[in-house]
Amino acid sequence: MNDMPTSLRLQQVNEEIIRCRKCPRLVEYRERVAREKRLAYRDCTYWGKPVPGFGDPQAQLLIVGLAPGAHGSNRTGRMFTGDRSGVFLYQALYDAGFANQPTAVSPDDGLELRNVYIAAAARCAPPDTKPLPSELLNCREYLEREIDILRPKAVLALGKIGWDVFLGILKHRSGIPARAGYRFAHGAEVDFAAAGVRLFGVYHPSQQNTQTGLLTPGMYAKVLRRIRRFLEENAGVNTESMERKKTIARQRAADR
């Protein structure tokens, strides 16, 4: 058994992610974008490296996104921070009680996730937001290790690629015979009792999906309520703010 604290084990994985150069196509693209920049961000210093996971090291909910945005996470260095997808996602997580604030603009903006950890199928920004199968396979090890460390009770896949990558991990570990029997859809839900996890699916919060009306805040709210209820029914959730936890600890100490 590994006695190292979960936060340190996750930090080790994140440090390896940041140093990763396994995929030449992605390395070239992410670094070129960081040099050339978008006009609106010409005065910004881009991150330009693989983006590590982010969130509560005691999380029971693991969110699996697709990949960093070229001018979002590839610029800021934090998952779903600095682009339209993040605007939608963090508002939804805040409304559901999984975040302390509804906005995410930079790694030092004070955002804290409660009982949630965010990872991705690919850790580098890919051209046209389309990682190759070989690139997803190169990244899968990191997600597997995060799963082993967190041992989440629920996984929320943002889009079909995240859904398929997680199913691929289960198949690789002989948890399921094939991916084919588990069809992705918004609101899909599958319980893998042997693995001790329930998989939920939602449409990816891409700008195309949210601006066309294919995805609405109400659609995310409904699924997040189901996840919250599931976690509450299965050993509870940790959604109290740090301030609230400190207050409770002080009150208990005073009562002794």
N, C-alpha and C positions, 0 to 999 in steps of 0.2 A: 504493500500500500504506500502511496506517495503522501508523506506527511506535510509537504509544502503547502502553504495557504493557497486557496483557489486563485486569489488575485495575482500572486506571484507566478503561478503556473500559466495563467492567461498572459501575463506580461512577457514571459519567455516565448510563448507562441507568437505574440505580436512583434517582438523584436526580430524573430526569424522571418515573419511576413514582410516586414519593412525592408529587410536585406535581400529579399528574393529577386532573382534575375533568371528564373527558369524559362521564361517565354520571350524569346528575342523580339517577336513582333510587338508584344505589349510593352516591353521595355522601351523600344524605339518610339512607340506612339506616345506613351505617357510622358516621356522626357521631352519629346518635341512639342507637345501641347504646352508643357510647363515653360518652355522657352518662348514660344511664339505668342501664347496667351490670347485671350479674347479681349477685344478693344475695351469693353467695360471694366476689365480687371487688369489693365496694363500696368497699374501701379502696385499690384499685388505680387507677393512672392509665392509662387505655386509650390505645393508639396511635391508633386511629381514622382512619388514613390508608391508602392503598394499600400493600400489603406488597411490598417489593423481593425480588429473588432472593437466594439465600444459598448459599455453599459455596466449593469450591476453584476459583480462577480458571483453573487448568490442567486442569480436569476433562475426562475423556473420556466420562463418563456424565452425561447431562442427564435429570433427573426432572421430569416435567410433571404437577403436581397439578391439582385442580379450581379451588379458590378458598379464600381465608382463612376460617377459622371465626370466627363473630361474636364469640365469647368466648375464642377461641384466639389465632390470629395477629392478629386485629383488636385484641386486647388487648395482646399482647406485641411486635408489630412484626416478628416473624421467622417464616418459613415453618414450618408444622407444629410450632409451639412453644406449649405451654400447653393442649393438648387431647388427647382420647383417640386421635385419629388419629396425632398425633405420638408418643405413647407407643408405639404399635405400630410405626410406621415407623422411628423412630430405634433401637429395640431391634433391628429386623431389619437395619438398615444396620450397626450395631455388630457384630452376630453375623457378618455377611458381611465384615467388615474395612474397611468404607467410612466408619466414624466412630470417633472416639477414645473415645466414651462412649455409653452406651445411653439417656441421659435428656436431655430438652430442656425447661427450665422458664422460661428468660428469656434475652435476648440476651447477657448477661454470665456465663453459666453454664459457660464454657470449652469448649463443644462445637465440634469441628472436623470438617469433612467431608473425606474423602480421595478424590480423583479423582471427586467427585460435586458437581454444582451443582443446586439445586432451584429451579424456577420454577413457574408455574401458568398455566392457561388464562385465569383472571380474577384480577385483583390486589386487588379489593375484596371484602369479605364481602357476599354477596348474600342477600336475603330467601329463607328456606326452602332455602338452599344451591342456588339455581337461577338462574344468570346467564342473561340473555336472549341470543339469537343476536347482536343488535346490540351488546351489551356485550362479548361474546366477540370480536367483530370489532374493536371499539375497542382491545382489549388485545392483539390478535394481533401488532401491530407490535413491541411490546416483546419478545415471545418470538422473533420473527424476528431481531431484532437480537442477542439473546443467543445464538441458534444461530450467527449469522454470526461473532460474536466467539469463541465457544468451539470451534466446529467439532467437535462431539462425534462419537465413533465409535458411540455407543449412546444411544438415547433410551428411557426407561421411562415409559410412560403409566400414570398411576394412575386407571383408570376409562375409560369410553367417551368422555367429553367430552374429556379430554386426548388420547386416541387420535385422535379426529376432528379436533381442532384442529391437531394435527401433520400429519395427512394433508391437511388443508385448505391448510396452508402449502406442502406439496409440490405439490399441485394448482395453487395460485396461481403457483408457480414453474415450472410445466410439467414437474414431475418425475414425475407420474402423470396419466393421463387423467381419472380419477374416483376418489372415495373408496370407491365401492360394492364394489370388488373385494377390499377388505381388511377382513375382519370382525373386530371386537373380541371377545376372549375372554381369560379368565385363562390366562396362559401362551402367548398368541399371540406369534409371532415372524415378522417380515418383513424381508428384506434388500433395501435400496434401494442397489444397487451404484453406480448413476450418481451418487447423492447422497452416497455415501461414509458411509452410516449404516445401522444396523440398529435397527428399532423392536421393542420388547418391550411386552407389555401385562399388567397385573395388575388385579385388583379394587381399587377404592379402599379404603384402610384406615379407612373410616368406622366409627363406633361400632356402627351397625346391622349392618354386614357382619362385624365381628369378634365381637360379642357373640352373634350368632345362629349362629356357626360356619360361615357361608358362606366366611369367610376365616380361615385359621389361620397361625401363624408358620411352620409347615413349608411351606406353599404359597408364601410369600414367599421363604423360604430357597432353595427349589429354583430359582426364577427368578433370584435374585441370584447363585447359583452359576453358572448358565448365562451370565449377563452377565459375571461376573468371568473365566470361562474364555474367553469371546469376546474380551475386552479383552486378556487375557494372550497370546492367539494373534495379536493384531493390534497389535503395537508395545508391549505391556506396560502395566502399571498403576502408579499412584503411590499406594500405600496405606501407605507407611511413615510412622511418626509423625515429627513435627518433631524430637523428641529423637534418634531413630534416625538421621535425616539428618545432624544436627549431629555425632553420634558418628562416623559414616562420614567426614565431611569432615575432622574432626580427625585421624582415623587416617591418611587419605591425605596430609594436610599433614605429619604426622610422618614418613611414609615417604619423603618427597622428599629 
